[in-house]
Amino acid sequence: MELYNPLTIKLLKNKYGFQFAKSFGQNFLIDPDVIDGIAEGAALDQDDFVLEIGPGIGVLTSEICRRAGKAASIEIDPHMVEVLHDTLAEFSNVHVIQQDVLKADLSRIIAEERGSCSRVKVLGNLPYYITTPIIMKLLTEHVPAECIVIMMQKEVADRIRANPGSRTYGALSVTVQYYCEVSEVMEVPRQCFMPQPKVDSAVLRLDVRSKPAVDVKDEAVFFRCVKAGFSQRRKTLLNSLMTMGESKDRVRSALEAAEIDPRRRAETLSLEEFGRLSDMFVE
């Protein structure tokens, strides 16, 4: 069964009576080259356990099952779970779990489902409206995955990959790059989906670092500093960092100690500079 074929999707839609749920961000892939590209980008083999987020009707899932040792797919929509039991019937190495990924204990699921697989990878075609919360959950909860290969709105992918000094560089860029090495697998035009979304997409590979990109004295202070810096992008660091609850004199002293010009803005700071600056606020 060619699940990426629009005719197959229509037949399943008629058989099970489901609707494309905007509330769940359901846009199904209809381009086999993109499906292959995601699987190739993750370099899947039989030693891999894959945690898939948002399988839909199983378009990507079926390719994962062919290449990986085991898989668990988390799907929030109970109607899609029923469809998946049909479309994935030929595979014995996948477990479909009906759950909200943002509420799930992903580390526990991995521990229970991975079996003898030596590596863990996360794959998914993420719903646009919760892409950032899902990524943040995976990274801040330290889900034990070696890499994360996910499709998202191109605008979000651009923000994640952005470098200091660019218009799209922000707190999301710093956070993801702090935890991961980021590379683009491919761009995916909107025509590759059914129904067709209003925006283009991109697939990123996030290789989780064995240790963060910079050493900091206190990770919580580091992220508080990053959040404060970008909270008022047009203001200088001297003013924006005061949202941390620090006095102007304290902020000025920290900037001077970190050898950072107080007139600079957060979007110009590298991860190393954010790390050096945040250390100055640690008692």
Contacts in CASP RR format, 6 or more apart in sequence:
PFRMAT RR
TARGET T0000
AUTHOR 0000-0000-0000
METHOD contacts of the structure
MODEL  1
MELYNPLTIKLLKNKYGFQFAKSFGQNFLIDPDVIDGIAEGAALDQDDFV
LEIGPGIGVLTSEICRRAGKAASIEIDPHMVEVLHDTLAEFSNVHVIQQD
VLKADLSRIIAEERGSCSRVKVLGNLPYYITTPIIMKLLTEHVPAECIVI
MMQKEVADRIRANPGSRTYGALSVTVQYYCEVSEVMEVPRQCFMPQPKVD
SAVLRLDVRSKPAVDVKDEAVFFRCVKAGFSQRRKTLLNSLMTMGESKDR
VRSALEAAEIDPRRRAETLSLEEFGRLSDMFVE
1 8 0 8 1.000
1 87 0 8 1.000
2 8 0 8 1.000
2 32 0 8 1.000
3 9 0 8 1.000
3 57 0 8 1.000
3 58 0 8 1.000
3 59 0 8 1.000
3 62 0 8 1.000
3 87 0 8 1.000
4 28 0 8 1.000
4 29 0 8 1.000
4 30 0 8 1.000
4 31 0 8 1.000
4 32 0 8 1.000
4 35 0 8 1.000
4 59 0 8 1.000
5 30 0 8 1.000
6 30 0 8 1.000
6 194 0 8 1.000
9 28 0 8 1.000
9 30 0 8 1.000
9 57 0 8 1.000
9 194 0 8 1.000
12 18 0 8 1.000
12 57 0 8 1.000
12 83 0 8 1.000
12 86 0 8 1.000
12 87 0 8 1.000
13 19 0 8 1.000
13 20 0 8 1.000
16 79 0 8 1.000
16 82 0 8 1.000
16 83 0 8 1.000
16 86 0 8 1.000
17 79 0 8 1.000
18 77 0 8 1.000
18 79 0 8 1.000
18 80 0 8 1.000
18 83 0 8 1.000
20 26 0 8 1.000
20 27 0 8 1.000
20 195 0 8 1.000
21 77 0 8 1.000
24 76 0 8 1.000
24 77 0 8 1.000
24 127 0 8 1.000
25 127 0 8 1.000
25 128 0 8 1.000
25 129 0 8 1.000
26 56 0 8 1.000
26 77 0 8 1.000
26 80 0 8 1.000
26 127 0 8 1.000
27 125 0 8 1.000
27 193 0 8 1.000
27 194 0 8 1.000
27 195 0 8 1.000
27 196 0 8 1.000
27 197 0 8 1.000
28 56 0 8 1.000
28 57 0 8 1.000
28 59 0 8 1.000
28 193 0 8 1.000
28 194 0 8 1.000
29 35 0 8 1.000
29 59 0 8 1.000
29 60 0 8 1.000
29 125 0 8 1.000
29 192 0 8 1.000
29 193 0 8 1.000
30 59 0 8 1.000
30 192 0 8 1.000
30 193 0 8 1.000
30 194 0 8 1.000
31 188 0 8 1.000
31 192 0 8 1.000
34 186 0 8 1.000
34 188 0 8 1.000
34 192 0 8 1.000
34 203 0 8 1.000
35 59 0 8 1.000
35 60 0 8 1.000
35 63 0 8 1.000
36 63 0 8 1.000
37 185 0 8 1.000
37 186 0 8 1.000
37 203 0 8 1.000
38 60 0 8 1.000
38 63 0 8 1.000
38 123 0 8 1.000
38 124 0 8 1.000
38 149 0 8 1.000
38 151 0 8 1.000
38 185 0 8 1.000
38 186 0 8 1.000
38 203 0 8 1.000
39 60 0 8 1.000
39 63 0 8 1.000
39 64 0 8 1.000
39 67 0 8 1.000
39 123 0 8 1.000
41 149 0 8 1.000
41 185 0 8 1.000
41 203 0 8 1.000
41 205 0 8 1.000
42 48 0 8 1.000
42 50 0 8 1.000
42 121 0 8 1.000
42 123 0 8 1.000
42 147 0 8 1.000
42 149 0 8 1.000
42 205 0 8 1.000
44 50 0 8 1.000
44 64 0 8 1.000
44 67 0 8 1.000
44 68 0 8 1.000
44 121 0 8 1.000
45 67 0 8 1.000
45 68 0 8 1.000
45 69 0 8 1.000
46 67 0 8 1.000
46 68 0 8 1.000
46 69 0 8 1.000
47 69 0 8 1.000
47 117 0 8 1.000
47 118 0 8 1.000
47 119 0 8 1.000
48 67 0 8 1.000
48 68 0 8 1.000
48 69 0 8 1.000
48 117 0 8 1.000
48 119 0 8 1.000
48 120 0 8 1.000
48 121 0 8 1.000
49 68 0 8 1.000
49 69 0 8 1.000
49 70 0 8 1.000
49 71 0 8 1.000
49 72 0 8 1.000
49 110 0 8 1.000
49 113 0 8 1.000
49 114 0 8 1.000
49 115 0 8 1.000
49 117 0 8 1.000
49 119 0 8 1.000
49 120 0 8 1.000
49 121 0 8 1.000
50 64 0 8 1.000
50 68 0 8 1.000
50 69 0 8 1.000
50 70 0 8 1.000
50 71 0 8 1.000
50 72 0 8 1.000
50 120 0 8 1.000
50 121 0 8 1.000
50 122 0 8 1.000
50 123 0 8 1.000
51 71 0 8 1.000
51 72 0 8 1.000
51 74 0 8 1.000
51 106 0 8 1.000
51 109 0 8 1.000
51 110 0 8 1.000
51 113 0 8 1.000
51 120 0 8 1.000
51 121 0 8 1.000
51 122 0 8 1.000
51 123 0 8 1.000
51 143 0 8 1.000
51 145 0 8 1.000
52 60 0 8 1.000
52 61 0 8 1.000
52 64 0 8 1.000
52 71 0 8 1.000
52 72 0 8 1.000
52 73 0 8 1.000
52 74 0 8 1.000
52 122 0 8 1.000
52 123 0 8 1.000
52 124 0 8 1.000
53 73 0 8 1.000
53 74 0 8 1.000
53 101 0 8 1.000
53 122 0 8 1.000
53 123 0 8 1.000
53 124 0 8 1.000
53 126 0 8 1.000
53 134 0 8 1.000
53 150 0 8 1.000
54 73 0 8 1.000
54 74 0 8 1.000
54 75 0 8 1.000
54 76 0 8 1.000
54 101 0 8 1.000
54 124 0 8 1.000
54 125 0 8 1.000
54 126 0 8 1.000
54 127 0 8 1.000
55 61 0 8 1.000
55 73 0 8 1.000
55 74 0 8 1.000
55 75 0 8 1.000
55 80 0 8 1.000
55 84 0 8 1.000
55 96 0 8 1.000
55 124 0 8 1.000
56 75 0 8 1.000
56 77 0 8 1.000
56 80 0 8 1.000
56 83 0 8 1.000
56 84 0 8 1.000
57 80 0 8 1.000
57 83 0 8 1.000
57 84 0 8 1.000
57 87 0 8 1.000
58 73 0 8 1.000
58 84 0 8 1.000
58 87 0 8 1.000
58 88 0 8 1.000
60 123 0 8 1.000
60 124 0 8 1.000
60 125 0 8 1.000
61 71 0 8 1.000
61 73 0 8 1.000
61 84 0 8 1.000
61 87 0 8 1.000
61 88 0 8 1.000
61 94 0 8 1.000
62 87 0 8 1.000
62 88 0 8 1.000
62 91 0 8 1.000
64 71 0 8 1.000
64 94 0 8 1.000
64 123 0 8 1.000
65 71 0 8 1.000
65 88 0 8 1.000
65 91 0 8 1.000
65 93 0 8 1.000
65 94 0 8 1.000
68 93 0 8 1.000
68 117 0 8 1.000
68 121 0 8 1.000
69 93 0 8 1.000
69 117 0 8 1.000
70 93 0 8 1.000
70 94 0 8 1.000
70 113 0 8 1.000
70 114 0 8 1.000
70 115 0 8 1.000
70 117 0 8 1.000
71 93 0 8 1.000
71 94 0 8 1.000
71 95 0 8 1.000
72 94 0 8 1.000
72 95 0 8 1.000
72 96 0 8 1.000
72 97 0 8 1.000
72 109 0 8 1.000
72 110 0 8 1.000
72 113 0 8 1.000
73 84 0 8 1.000
73 94 0 8 1.000
73 95 0 8 1.000
73 96 0 8 1.000
73 97 0 8 1.000
74 97 0 8 1.000
74 99 0 8 1.000
74 101 0 8 1.000
74 104 0 8 1.000
74 109 0 8 1.000
75 81 0 8 1.000
75 84 0 8 1.000
75 96 0 8 1.000
75 97 0 8 1.000
75 98 0 8 1.000
75 99 0 8 1.000
76 98 0 8 1.000
76 99 0 8 1.000
76 100 0 8 1.000
76 101 0 8 1.000
77 98 0 8 1.000
78 98 0 8 1.000
81 96 0 8 1.000
81 98 0 8 1.000
84 96 0 8 1.000
85 96 0 8 1.000
88 94 0 8 1.000
88 96 0 8 1.000
95 113 0 8 1.000
97 104 0 8 1.000
97 109 0 8 1.000
101 134 0 8 1.000
101 137 0 8 1.000
102 130 0 8 1.000
102 133 0 8 1.000
102 134 0 8 1.000
102 137 0 8 1.000
106 137 0 8 1.000
106 138 0 8 1.000
106 141 0 8 1.000
106 143 0 8 1.000
107 141 0 8 1.000
107 142 0 8 1.000
107 143 0 8 1.000
107 144 0 8 1.000
110 120 0 8 1.000
110 143 0 8 1.000
110 144 0 8 1.000
110 145 0 8 1.000
114 120 0 8 1.000
119 146 0 8 1.000
120 144 0 8 1.000
120 145 0 8 1.000
120 146 0 8 1.000
121 145 0 8 1.000
121 146 0 8 1.000
121 147 0 8 1.000
121 148 0 8 1.000
121 149 0 8 1.000
122 138 0 8 1.000
122 143 0 8 1.000
122 145 0 8 1.000
122 147 0 8 1.000
122 148 0 8 1.000
122 149 0 8 1.000
122 150 0 8 1.000
123 148 0 8 1.000
123 149 0 8 1.000
123 150 0 8 1.000
124 149 0 8 1.000
124 150 0 8 1.000
124 151 0 8 1.000
125 150 0 8 1.000
125 151 0 8 1.000
126 134 0 8 1.000
126 135 0 8 1.000
126 150 0 8 1.000
126 151 0 8 1.000
126 152 0 8 1.000
128 152 0 8 1.000
128 153 0 8 1.000
128 156 0 8 1.000
128 197 0 8 1.000
128 199 0 8 1.000
131 150 0 8 1.000
131 152 0 8 1.000
131 153 0 8 1.000
131 156 0 8 1.000
132 156 0 8 1.000
132 172 0 8 1.000
134 150 0 8 1.000
135 148 0 8 1.000
135 150 0 8 1.000
135 160 0 8 1.000
135 172 0 8 1.000
135 176 0 8 1.000
135 206 0 8 1.000
136 175 0 8 1.000
137 143 0 8 1.000
138 145 0 8 1.000
138 148 0 8 1.000
139 175 0 8 1.000
139 176 0 8 1.000
139 179 0 8 1.000
139 180 0 8 1.000
139 208 0 8 1.000
145 208 0 8 1.000
146 207 0 8 1.000
146 208 0 8 1.000
147 205 0 8 1.000
147 206 0 8 1.000
147 207 0 8 1.000
147 208 0 8 1.000
148 180 0 8 1.000
148 205 0 8 1.000
148 206 0 8 1.000
148 208 0 8 1.000
149 185 0 8 1.000
149 203 0 8 1.000
149 204 0 8 1.000
149 205 0 8 1.000
149 206 0 8 1.000
150 203 0 8 1.000
150 204 0 8 1.000
150 206 0 8 1.000
151 188 0 8 1.000
151 201 0 8 1.000
151 202 0 8 1.000
151 203 0 8 1.000
152 201 0 8 1.000
152 202 0 8 1.000
152 203 0 8 1.000
152 204 0 8 1.000
153 199 0 8 1.000
153 200 0 8 1.000
153 201 0 8 1.000
153 202 0 8 1.000
154 187 0 8 1.000
154 199 0 8 1.000
154 200 0 8 1.000
154 201 0 8 1.000
154 202 0 8 1.000
155 199 0 8 1.000
156 172 0 8 1.000
157 184 0 8 1.000
157 201 0 8 1.000
157 202 0 8 1.000
157 203 0 8 1.000
157 204 0 8 1.000
158 168 0 8 1.000
158 202 0 8 1.000
159 168 0 8 1.000
159 169 0 8 1.000
159 170 0 8 1.000
159 172 0 8 1.000
159 173 0 8 1.000
160 172 0 8 1.000
160 173 0 8 1.000
160 176 0 8 1.000
160 177 0 8 1.000
160 182 0 8 1.000
160 204 0 8 1.000
161 173 0 8 1.000
161 182 0 8 1.000
161 184 0 8 1.000
161 204 0 8 1.000
162 168 0 8 1.000
162 169 0 8 1.000
162 170 0 8 1.000
162 173 0 8 1.000
163 169 0 8 1.000
163 173 0 8 1.000
164 267 0 8 1.000
164 268 0 8 1.000
164 269 0 8 1.000
164 270 0 8 1.000
165 267 0 8 1.000
165 268 0 8 1.000
166 267 0 8 1.000
167 267 0 8 1.000
169 267 0 8 1.000
170 230 0 8 1.000
170 266 0 8 1.000
170 267 0 8 1.000
171 226 0 8 1.000
171 227 0 8 1.000
171 230 0 8 1.000
174 226 0 8 1.000
174 271 0 8 1.000
174 274 0 8 1.000
175 223 0 8 1.000
175 226 0 8 1.000
176 182 0 8 1.000
176 206 0 8 1.000
177 213 0 8 1.000
177 271 0 8 1.000
178 212 0 8 1.000
178 213 0 8 1.000
178 214 0 8 1.000
178 222 0 8 1.000
178 271 0 8 1.000
179 206 0 8 1.000
179 208 0 8 1.000
179 209 0 8 1.000
179 212 0 8 1.000
179 213 0 8 1.000
180 206 0 8 1.000
180 207 0 8 1.000
180 208 0 8 1.000
180 209 0 8 1.000
181 206 0 8 1.000
181 207 0 8 1.000
181 209 0 8 1.000
182 204 0 8 1.000
182 205 0 8 1.000
182 206 0 8 1.000
182 207 0 8 1.000
183 204 0 8 1.000
183 205 0 8 1.000
183 207 0 8 1.000
184 202 0 8 1.000
184 203 0 8 1.000
184 204 0 8 1.000
184 205 0 8 1.000
185 202 0 8 1.000
185 203 0 8 1.000
185 204 0 8 1.000
185 205 0 8 1.000
186 202 0 8 1.000
186 203 0 8 1.000
187 200 0 8 1.000
187 201 0 8 1.000
187 202 0 8 1.000
187 203 0 8 1.000
188 200 0 8 1.000
188 201 0 8 1.000
188 202 0 8 1.000
188 203 0 8 1.000
189 200 0 8 1.000
189 201 0 8 1.000
190 196 0 8 1.000
190 197 0 8 1.000
190 198 0 8 1.000
190 199 0 8 1.000
190 200 0 8 1.000
190 201 0 8 1.000
192 201 0 8 1.000
193 201 0 8 1.000
212 219 0 8 1.000
213 271 0 8 1.000
214 271 0 8 1.000
214 272 0 8 1.000
214 274 0 8 1.000
214 275 0 8 1.000
216 222 0 8 1.000
216 275 0 8 1.000
216 278 0 8 1.000
216 279 0 8 1.000
217 278 0 8 1.000
217 279 0 8 1.000
217 282 0 8 1.000
218 278 0 8 1.000
218 279 0 8 1.000
218 282 0 8 1.000
221 278 0 8 1.000
221 279 0 8 1.000
221 281 0 8 1.000
221 282 0 8 1.000
222 274 0 8 1.000
222 275 0 8 1.000
222 278 0 8 1.000
224 244 0 8 1.000
224 278 0 8 1.000
225 241 0 8 1.000
225 244 0 8 1.000
225 274 0 8 1.000
225 275 0 8 1.000
225 277 0 8 1.000
225 278 0 8 1.000
225 281 0 8 1.000
226 266 0 8 1.000
226 274 0 8 1.000
226 278 0 8 1.000
228 240 0 8 1.000
228 241 0 8 1.000
228 242 0 8 1.000
228 243 0 8 1.000
228 244 0 8 1.000
229 237 0 8 1.000
229 240 0 8 1.000
229 241 0 8 1.000
229 243 0 8 1.000
229 266 0 8 1.000
230 240 0 8 1.000
230 266 0 8 1.000
230 267 0 8 1.000
231 240 0 8 1.000
231 243 0 8 1.000
232 239 0 8 1.000
232 240 0 8 1.000
232 243 0 8 1.000
233 240 0 8 1.000
233 265 0 8 1.000
233 266 0 8 1.000
233 267 0 8 1.000
234 265 0 8 1.000
235 265 0 8 1.000
236 262 0 8 1.000
236 263 0 8 1.000
236 264 0 8 1.000
236 265 0 8 1.000
237 251 0 8 1.000
237 255 0 8 1.000
237 260 0 8 1.000
237 262 0 8 1.000
237 263 0 8 1.000
237 264 0 8 1.000
237 265 0 8 1.000
237 266 0 8 1.000
237 269 0 8 1.000
237 277 0 8 1.000
238 248 0 8 1.000
238 251 0 8 1.000
238 252 0 8 1.000
238 255 0 8 1.000
238 262 0 8 1.000
238 263 0 8 1.000
239 248 0 8 1.000
240 265 0 8 1.000
240 266 0 8 1.000
241 251 0 8 1.000
241 254 0 8 1.000
241 255 0 8 1.000
242 248 0 8 1.000
242 251 0 8 1.000
244 251 0 8 1.000
244 281 0 8 1.000
246 254 0 8 1.000
246 281 0 8 1.000
251 262 0 8 1.000
252 262 0 8 1.000
253 280 0 8 1.000
254 277 0 8 1.000
254 280 0 8 1.000
254 281 0 8 1.000
255 261 0 8 1.000
255 262 0 8 1.000
255 277 0 8 1.000
255 280 0 8 1.000
256 262 0 8 1.000
257 280 0 8 1.000
258 273 0 8 1.000
258 276 0 8 1.000
258 277 0 8 1.000
258 279 0 8 1.000
258 280 0 8 1.000
259 276 0 8 1.000
260 269 0 8 1.000
260 273 0 8 1.000
260 276 0 8 1.000
260 277 0 8 1.000
269 277 0 8 1.000
END
